[in-house]
Amino acid sequence: MLLNALAVAALQVASLAASLAAPASAQQAPPEPDASQPQIKVNFLNTCRPAQADLEEMGRALAKVKERPRFSADFEISRGRTTLTEAEARVAGVPEGSGTTPSNWVRIRKEFPDKAPLTDAQYSLSVEGNSASEVLALHLRDTREVMQIVISDAVTGSAAQLLKVETPPERIRIERFGKVSIVLARCGAVDQSSYEPLFRAAGDILMNYRTAMEARKVVPAEFSHLHTGQESKTAAANH
């Protein structure tokens, strides 16, 4: 009996040693990925230093809309007030501890004639705390390459202060059909001197449209209504 017990124990030890010594290829293989599950692809945008090919495409897109716009008779002007959360207020640069902050905004939309290369242009200006920002969005009629061009900037101050000066754009975005957007943003720690022609071209376009859409006259008039009456809580479209 004792010999049989010792023999069994010896066999168990030998079996355990063999399993530990087995090569990695003999171990249980990880399960194969499920081919039915969709693959997730993540694209990273280098907004401080876009690729040269992207910069060239951005230049071609801006060249298409550099001329002074000639609108049709159709247009729309809207205004509103949106209450920002604490997180949204921090993004807007509002000091911490100020609680929820109202964002007052005015939006102007102008249509183009049927044969124009653009379908419409939308200019919006918003004020959150002591920060004012403006966004110009241009929608192209032929969307096979470029769908939308967005130019934006921001200043510390009021809407009137922003409109008095030709504020250089801080961000240019080209949205393409079926492709990743091209974005160029100002980055203080990076030498972007070679990108200044693109920023200047975008700034000229922004000023052309600001003038053609009479933003210096329309926006202050619309903001005066926001300060005297309660507006519906409707957010301006983000671009």
C-alpha positions as CSV (number, residue, x, y, z in Angstrom):
1,M,0.0,0.0,0.0
2,L,2.8,2.4,0.9
3,L,4.7,1.6,-2.2
4,N,1.6,2.1,-4.4
5,A,1.0,5.6,-2.7
6,L,4.6,6.6,-3.3
7,A,4.3,5.5,-7.0
8,V,1.1,7.5,-7.5
9,A,2.8,10.6,-5.9
10,A,5.8,10.1,-8.1
11,L,3.6,10.0,-11.2
12,Q,1.8,13.2,-10.2
13,V,5.1,15.1,-9.7
14,A,6.4,13.9,-13.0
15,S,3.2,15.0,-14.8
16,L,3.4,18.4,-13.2
17,A,7.1,18.8,-14.1
18,A,6.3,17.9,-17.7
19,S,3.5,20.4,-18.0
20,L,5.8,23.2,-16.6
21,A,8.5,22.2,-19.0
22,A,6.3,22.2,-22.1
23,P,7.2,24.8,-24.7
24,A,5.1,27.9,-25.0
25,S,3.7,26.7,-28.3
26,A,2.1,23.7,-26.5
27,Q,0.2,26.0,-24.1
28,Q,-3.4,27.0,-24.7
29,A,-3.4,29.6,-27.6
30,P,-5.3,32.9,-27.1
31,P,-8.7,32.9,-28.7
32,E,-8.8,34.1,-32.3
33,P,-10.3,37.6,-32.8
34,D,-13.9,37.6,-33.8
35,A,-14.0,38.6,-37.5
36,S,-17.6,39.8,-37.1
37,Q,-16.6,42.6,-34.7
38,P,-15.9,45.9,-36.5
39,Q,-12.3,47.2,-36.3
40,I,-11.8,50.5,-34.6
41,K,-9.4,52.9,-36.4
42,V,-8.1,55.9,-34.5
43,N,-6.6,58.9,-36.4
44,F,-4.4,61.5,-34.7
45,L,-4.4,65.0,-36.1
46,N,-1.1,67.0,-35.8
47,T,-2.8,70.4,-35.7
48,C,0.5,72.2,-34.9
49,R,2.5,70.7,-37.8
50,P,0.3,69.2,-40.4
51,A,1.8,67.1,-43.3
52,Q,3.0,69.1,-46.3
53,A,0.4,67.4,-48.5
54,D,-2.3,68.5,-46.1
55,L,-1.1,72.1,-46.1
56,E,-1.1,72.2,-49.8
57,E,-4.7,70.9,-49.9
58,M,-5.7,73.5,-47.3
59,G,-4.2,76.2,-49.5
60,R,-6.1,75.0,-52.5
61,A,-9.4,74.9,-50.5
62,L,-8.9,78.5,-49.2
63,A,-8.1,79.7,-52.7
64,K,-11.6,78.6,-53.8
65,V,-13.3,81.0,-51.4
66,K,-11.0,84.0,-51.3
67,E,-13.1,86.2,-53.6
68,R,-15.5,88.7,-52.1
69,P,-18.9,86.8,-51.7
70,R,-21.9,87.6,-53.7
71,F,-25.0,86.4,-51.8
72,S,-28.5,85.7,-52.9
73,A,-31.5,87.4,-51.3
74,D,-32.1,84.6,-48.8
75,F,-30.6,85.0,-45.3
76,E,-31.2,84.2,-41.6
77,I,-30.3,86.0,-38.3
78,S,-30.7,84.3,-35.0
79,R,-29.6,84.9,-31.4
80,G,-29.8,83.1,-28.1
81,R,-28.5,82.5,-24.6
82,T,-27.1,79.1,-23.5
83,T,-26.2,78.4,-19.8
84,L,-22.8,76.8,-19.6
85,T,-21.9,74.1,-17.1
86,E,-18.8,74.4,-14.9
87,A,-16.8,72.2,-17.4
88,E,-18.0,74.2,-20.4
89,A,-17.2,77.5,-18.5
90,R,-13.6,76.3,-17.8
91,V,-13.1,75.5,-21.5
92,A,-14.4,79.0,-22.4
93,G,-11.8,80.5,-20.0
94,V,-14.3,81.6,-17.3
95,P,-12.6,81.8,-13.8
96,E,-13.3,78.8,-11.5
97,G,-15.9,79.3,-8.9
98,S,-18.1,81.6,-10.9
99,G,-20.8,79.0,-11.2
100,T,-22.8,78.4,-14.4
101,T,-22.2,81.0,-17.0
102,P,-24.5,82.3,-19.7
103,S,-23.2,82.2,-23.3
104,N,-24.8,84.9,-25.5
105,W,-24.5,84.3,-29.2
106,V,-25.6,85.7,-32.6
107,R,-25.6,83.8,-35.8
108,I,-25.9,85.1,-39.4
109,R,-26.5,82.8,-42.4
110,K,-26.4,83.9,-46.0
111,E,-27.3,81.9,-49.1
112,F,-25.5,81.9,-52.5
113,P,-27.0,81.7,-56.0
114,D,-27.4,78.2,-57.5
115,K,-24.3,78.4,-59.7
116,A,-22.0,79.7,-57.0
117,P,-19.3,77.3,-55.7
118,L,-20.7,77.7,-52.1
119,T,-24.2,76.9,-50.9
120,D,-24.2,79.1,-47.8
121,A,-22.0,80.9,-45.3
122,Q,-22.6,81.0,-41.6
123,Y,-21.0,83.6,-39.2
124,S,-21.4,83.3,-35.5
125,L,-20.1,85.3,-32.5
126,S,-20.4,84.2,-28.9
127,V,-19.5,85.7,-25.6
128,E,-18.8,83.6,-22.5
129,G,-17.7,85.6,-19.4
130,N,-14.8,87.8,-20.5
131,S,-14.1,85.8,-23.7
132,A,-15.4,86.4,-27.2
133,S,-15.1,84.1,-30.2
134,E,-16.2,84.1,-33.8
135,V,-16.6,81.3,-36.3
136,L,-17.0,81.4,-40.0
137,A,-18.3,78.2,-41.7
138,L,-18.4,78.0,-45.5
139,H,-20.3,75.1,-47.1
140,L,-19.2,74.0,-50.6
141,R,-21.7,72.9,-53.3
142,D,-19.4,70.3,-54.7
143,T,-18.5,68.1,-51.7
144,R,-16.5,65.4,-53.5
145,E,-13.3,66.8,-52.1
146,V,-14.1,69.5,-49.5
147,M,-17.4,69.7,-47.6
148,Q,-16.8,72.6,-45.3
149,I,-14.2,75.3,-44.4
150,V,-14.2,76.6,-40.8
151,I,-12.1,79.6,-39.6
152,S,-12.2,80.7,-36.0
153,D,-10.6,83.0,-33.5
154,A,-11.1,84.2,-29.9
155,V,-10.1,87.2,-27.8
156,T,-10.3,88.3,-24.2
157,G,-12.9,91.0,-24.2
158,S,-16.4,91.8,-25.5
159,A,-18.1,91.3,-28.8
160,A,-17.6,95.0,-29.7
161,Q,-13.9,94.8,-29.0
162,L,-13.5,91.7,-31.2
163,L,-15.3,93.3,-34.1
164,K,-13.2,96.5,-33.9
165,V,-10.0,94.7,-34.9
166,E,-8.9,92.3,-37.5
167,T,-8.3,89.4,-35.2
168,P,-5.9,86.8,-36.7
169,P,-7.5,83.3,-37.0
170,E,-6.4,80.7,-34.4
171,R,-7.8,77.7,-36.1
172,I,-8.5,76.5,-39.7
173,R,-10.3,73.3,-40.4
174,I,-11.0,71.7,-43.8
175,E,-13.6,68.9,-43.6
176,R,-13.3,66.4,-46.4
177,F,-15.7,63.8,-47.7
178,G,-14.7,60.3,-46.6
179,K,-11.4,61.5,-45.2
180,V,-9.9,62.8,-42.0
181,S,-10.3,66.6,-41.6
182,I,-7.2,68.8,-42.0
183,V,-6.6,71.2,-39.1
184,L,-4.1,73.9,-38.6
185,A,-4.1,75.6,-35.1
186,R,-1.8,78.2,-33.6
187,C,0.6,76.6,-31.1
188,G,2.7,78.9,-29.0
189,A,5.6,76.5,-28.3
190,V,6.1,75.6,-32.0
191,D,7.7,77.6,-34.8
192,Q,4.9,78.1,-37.3
193,S,6.4,80.9,-39.3
194,S,6.2,78.8,-42.5
195,Y,2.4,78.6,-42.0
196,E,1.8,82.3,-41.8
197,P,0.7,82.6,-45.5
198,L,-2.1,80.1,-44.7
199,F,-3.1,82.0,-41.6
200,R,-3.1,85.3,-43.5
201,A,-5.2,83.9,-46.3
202,A,-7.7,82.6,-43.8
203,G,-7.7,85.9,-42.0
204,D,-8.4,87.8,-45.2
205,I,-11.4,85.4,-45.9
206,L,-12.8,85.9,-42.4
207,M,-12.6,89.7,-42.8
208,N,-14.2,89.6,-46.2
209,Y,-17.1,87.7,-45.0
210,R,-17.4,89.7,-41.8
211,T,-17.7,92.8,-43.9
212,A,-20.1,91.3,-46.5
213,M,-22.4,89.9,-43.8
214,E,-22.4,93.3,-42.0
215,A,-21.4,91.7,-38.7
216,R,-20.2,95.0,-37.2
217,K,-23.7,96.4,-37.5
218,V,-25.9,93.3,-37.1
219,V,-24.1,91.6,-34.1
220,P,-24.2,94.6,-31.7
221,A,-27.9,95.2,-32.5
222,E,-28.8,91.6,-31.8
223,F,-26.8,91.5,-28.6
224,S,-28.7,94.5,-27.4
225,H,-31.9,92.4,-27.4
226,L,-30.2,89.7,-25.4
227,H,-29.4,92.1,-22.7
228,T,-33.0,93.4,-22.4
229,G,-35.1,90.3,-22.8
230,Q,-35.1,86.6,-21.9
231,E,-34.2,84.5,-24.9
232,S,-35.0,80.8,-25.5
233,K,-32.3,78.4,-24.3
234,T,-31.0,77.3,-27.7
235,A,-27.4,76.7,-28.4
236,A,-25.6,77.9,-31.5
237,A,-24.4,75.2,-33.8
238,N,-20.8,74.2,-33.1
239,H,-18.2,73.9,-36.0
